[in-house]
Amino acid sequence: MRKAAGSLLSGALRSRGVSAARPAFAGTGLSFSEHGPVCHCSGCTLPKSHGNFCGCVSCSRQLSGTSSARNYSSAANRGVIYMGPGVVEVKPIDFPKLELDSTSSPVASERQKRKCNHGVILKVTTTNICGSDQHMVRGRTSLPGGHMVLGHEITGEVVECGDDVEYIKKGDLCSVPFNIACGRCPACKRGDTGICLNVNPARPGAAYGYVDMGGWIGGQAEYVMVPYADFNLLKFPDKAQAIEKIKDLTLLSDIFPTGYHGAVTAGVKPGSTVYIAGAGPVGLASAASAHLLGAAVVIVGDMIPERLAQAKSFGCEVVDISKGPVADQIAEILGVPEVDAAVDCVGFEARGSGANSAGEVPAQVLNDCMTVTRSGGNIGIPGLYVTEDPGAVDDAAKFGNLSMRLGLGWSKSSNFATGQCPVMKYHHNLMMAILYDKCKIADAVNVEMISLDGAPAGYKDFDKGAAKKFVIDPHNSSGLL
């Protein structure tokens, strides 16, 4: 019977134009339809009911593990929503679909609508609170409250695959680069996935849950949709091993590659002396990356004692910017007031130094880096700078115009590297460094696991300068809550 049915199936697939009402083959008891013989479902709509020999496209995908039939369609979903300056709340949100419709966004530049058959839906394993999220939550961007689901640092298990997904399968545990990239445009083909040309109607580059970045729904939720899955996702080779190391691997979506990118673009190599501005999670990740790259001395600058202590915990020297000029303090450590390389991990909300440390001086870190980096040295700038800052200290800074000493940088032949980190350039190699215990990145940034309901408190603690990286585990997938 199997052999006969197989022959009938081949004939059925060649007979696309035959009426569905036509009797099939005498003596078989089979009817003939668009699904081929042996289809006994009610209405021929549910792939699992088509029988063992159904040759329809839906059933073929079901057998290969790439079904688009939703198993989670009735599942609830909740997410962390920015409500207004200083306020985030966990609220019910729609279960994700394999599409994007941001046409109702109050931010006009984000509005777009598209099918995402190339995407997957993830059950979120971990999703991290980032300093970039804090810029929005502090009201320092153009984002209005009440609609944005936050979160661009995502790790999750695939629960549904779109029809165009070939290689990622249901059940895969994957890291999601925060950059959304199509894999098709000239920028992506160059490896510049941070400035993909096809994912944001307003400008090159997109991200999950971030203002002016395409309207893509954020991942600080129980479930999230990820587009262009075959291109974007980094599948972990062993799920059980990945869960054991999830506190480290969750950092592959952003801050570990971003910190590493800052160090690489600053030219850090064996024997380098390095200044890292900022002891938040990205700064600490950059410091750990500098060690991984072989730096001789890594000096971290900040003004929060707990964060400086965290930097010291894994072998960094530190400077307290509230105590005076950075160059003077570097001279006390190295004997000279300059380093080979510098990394700005602070961005546009920079504080002044010494007596001015209580107030914002947006270009302070940029100017400090030019001052302390040797002539011909490199400055990596993964710290975020925005085109609009409604809370800026002056009118010029509200539009990203900062008082940089560019003449100083020019006279020293300084090299600058700016922009989003192209996560996919680094995440596989950094994953291997984690899996083979070459870098304890979770210890360096002091990961603390919290529940989804604990996210609002995590945001408040982070805003106060906690020396921690808050990682949300919505389903307690790690077993650490």
Buried (B, 14 or more C-beta within 10 A) or exposed (E): EEEBBEEBBEBBEEEEEBEEEEEBBEEBEBBBBBBBBBBBBEEBEEBEBBBEBBBBEBBEBBEEEBBBBBEBEEBEBBBBBBBEBEBBBBEEBEBBBBBBBBEEBEBEBBBBEEBBBBBBBBBBBBBBBBBBBBBBBBBBBBBBBEBBBBBBBBBBBBBBBBBBBEEBBBEBBBBBBBBBBBBBBEBBEEEBBBBBBBBBBBEBBBBBBBBBBBBBBBBBBBBBBBBBBBBBBBBBEEBEEBBBBBBBBBBBBBBBBBBBBBBBBBBBBEEBBBBBBBBBBBBBBBBBBBBBBEBBBBBBBBBBBBBBEBBEEBEBBBBBBBEBBBBBBBBEBBEEBBBBBBBBBBBBBBBBBEEEBEEBBBBBBBBBBBBBBBEEBBBBBBBBBBEBBEBBEEEEBBEBBBBEBBEEBEEBEBBBBEBBBBBBBBBEEBBEBBBEEEBEBBBBBBBBBBBBEBBBEBBBBBBEBBBBBBBBBBBEBBEBB
